[in-house]
């Protein structure tokens, strides 16, 4: 398997050049992240290697999507990049990754409340992106018990999410494990999570 990111046509999407560069770096780092998966959990040093909790969450999701299930006779996948040695990704890592993605670690977290616009929802991964959060920008939210009807009620609206969050090295909130979430325009719509 190979993955290649093609940069956009010259000058047409100049602002996207940084995005392409960042995506390329994230793909290059994937094999190294596999080394932080032990038999039962993620090794704490992963926080140092990938200090942005939101990007780390995306990387772990990507590895989970690549990790073989064994259902089609594939039990191990080797993954490498131009700057990392080849590593194996198996069903064992898949089990650890599934738990890590479903329940991000509560270590090194703080409790907080954030208000922003729910512009992006991924029901399969139970993620919501809040945009225009004061002093934060974009905040990636993990909502483990997200249901379709709840997502529809939140999408496009101004919402308030509370829970435990992780910060990047600069102290900016980046990943929130949501405990409660409501649509601000109608406070009667508290969703049981």
C-alpha positions in Angstrom: 0.0 0.0 0.0 1.2 3.4 -0.8 -0.1 6.9 0.0 1.0 10.0 -1.8 -0.3 13.6 -1.3 -0.2 15.7 -4.4 0.3 19.4 -3.9 -2.3 21.6 -5.4 -1.7 23.3 -8.8 0.7 26.3 -8.5 -0.8 29.5 -7.2 -4.4 28.2 -7.5 -4.5 27.1 -3.9 -1.5 28.9 -2.3 -3.0 28.8 1.2 -3.4 25.0 0.9 0.4 24.6 0.6 0.9 24.6 4.4 -2.0 22.1 4.7 -0.4 19.7 2.2 2.9 20.0 4.0 1.3 19.3 7.4 -0.6 16.3 6.0 2.5 14.9 4.5 4.4 15.2 7.8 1.5 13.4 9.6 1.7 10.5 7.2 5.5 10.3 7.5 5.1 10.1 11.3 2.5 7.3 11.3 5.1 4.4 11.5 6.8 6.0 14.4 3.5 6.3 16.3 3.1 2.5 16.1 6.2 2.2 18.3 4.2 3.9 21.1 1.6 1.1 21.2 2.2 -1.5 23.9 0.4 -4.7 24.5 -2.4 -3.0 26.5 -2.2 0.8 26.1 -0.5 3.7 24.5 2.9 4.6 25.9 2.9 8.0 27.7 5.9 9.2 25.7 3.5 9.5 22.7 2.5 12.9 24.2 6.0 14.2 23.7 6.4 12.8 20.2 2.9 14.1 19.1 2.2 17.0 21.4 -1.0 18.3 19.8 -3.9 16.2 21.2 -6.1 16.9 18.2 -3.5 15.8 15.7 -2.6 12.8 17.8 -6.3 11.8 17.8 -6.4 12.0 14.0 -3.1 10.0 13.7 -4.5 7.3 16.0 -7.8 7.2 14.0 -5.8 6.8 10.8 -3.8 3.9 12.2 -7.0 2.3 13.4 -8.4 2.5 9.9 -5.2 0.9 8.5 -4.9 -1.8 11.2 -6.1 -5.2 9.9 -9.2 -6.9 11.3 -8.2 -10.4 10.3 -11.6 -11.0 8.6 -10.1 -11.1 5.2 -7.1 -13.2 6.1 -4.8 -10.2 6.6 -3.4 -10.3 10.1 -0.4 -7.9 9.8 0.3 -4.8 7.8 3.8 -3.4 7.4 3.9 0.4 7.4 6.9 2.6 6.7 7.9 6.0 5.4 10.9 7.6 3.9 12.1 8.7 7.3 11.1 5.8 9.5 11.8 2.1 9.5 9.1 -0.4 8.6 7.0 -1.4 11.6 4.1 -4.0 11.9 0.6 -3.1 12.6 -1.5 -6.1 13.6 -4.8 -7.0 15.3 -3.2 -6.5 18.7 -2.5 -2.9 17.9 -6.0 -2.5 16.5 -7.5 -3.5 19.9 -5.3 -0.9 21.7 -6.1 1.8 19.1 -9.8 1.2 19.2 -9.9 1.9 22.9 -7.6 4.9 22.7 -9.7 6.4 20.0 -13.0 5.7 21.8 -11.8 6.9 25.2 -8.9 9.3 24.9 -6.7 9.4 28.1 -7.9 11.5 31.0 -4.3 12.0 32.1 -3.0 15.6 32.0 -6.5 17.0 31.5 -8.4 20.0 32.9 -12.1 20.5 33.2 -13.6 23.2 31.0 -16.6 24.6 29.2 -16.5 25.9 25.6 -18.9 27.6 23.3 -18.6 27.4 19.5 -20.3 26.6 16.3 -20.8 22.8 15.5 -19.7 22.8 11.9 -18.5 19.3 11.4 -19.8 16.0 12.8 -18.4 12.5 12.2 -20.9 10.0 13.5 -18.7 7.0 12.8 -15.9 8.4 14.9 -18.2 10.3 17.4 -16.3 13.5 16.8 -17.6 17.1 16.5 -15.5 20.1 15.6 -16.4 23.3 17.3 -15.3 26.4 15.4 -14.9 30.0 16.5 -14.3 29.0 20.2 -13.1 32.2 22.0 -9.4 32.2 22.6 -9.1 28.6 21.1 -10.2 28.7 17.5 -11.1 25.1 16.6 -11.7 22.4 19.2 -12.0 18.7 18.4 -14.6 17.1 20.6 -15.0 13.4 21.4 -18.6 12.5 22.1 -18.6 8.8 22.9 -22.4 8.3 22.9 -23.2 10.6 20.0 -26.5 9.6 18.3 -27.7 10.7 14.9 -30.6 12.7 16.1 -28.4 14.5 18.7 -25.8 15.3 16.0 -28.6 16.7 13.7 -29.8 18.9 16.6 -26.3 20.3 17.2 -25.0 20.6 13.6 -24.9 24.2 12.4 -25.7 25.7 15.7 -24.0 27.5 18.5 -23.3 24.9 21.2 -21.8 24.7 24.7 -19.6 21.6 25.4 -18.2 20.7 28.8 -15.8 18.0 29.9 -12.1 17.1 30.3 -9.8 18.6 27.8 -6.1 18.2 26.7 -3.9 21.1 25.6 -1.0 21.5 23.2 2.4 22.7 24.5 1.3 26.3 24.4 -1.7 25.5 26.8 -4.3 25.9 24.1 -7.2 23.5 24.4 -7.2 21.0 21.5 -9.2 17.9 22.4 -12.3 17.7 24.6 -13.8 14.5 26.0 -17.4 15.8 26.2 -19.5 15.0 29.3 -22.4 17.4 28.5 -23.3 19.3 25.4 -26.2 21.7 24.7 -27.4 23.9 21.9 -27.0 27.4 23.2 -29.9 28.9 21.3 -32.3 26.5 23.0 -31.0 25.5 26.4 -33.9 23.0 26.8 -32.0 20.7 24.3 -29.6 19.2 26.8 -28.4 15.9 25.4 -27.9 13.0 27.8 -24.4 11.7 27.2 
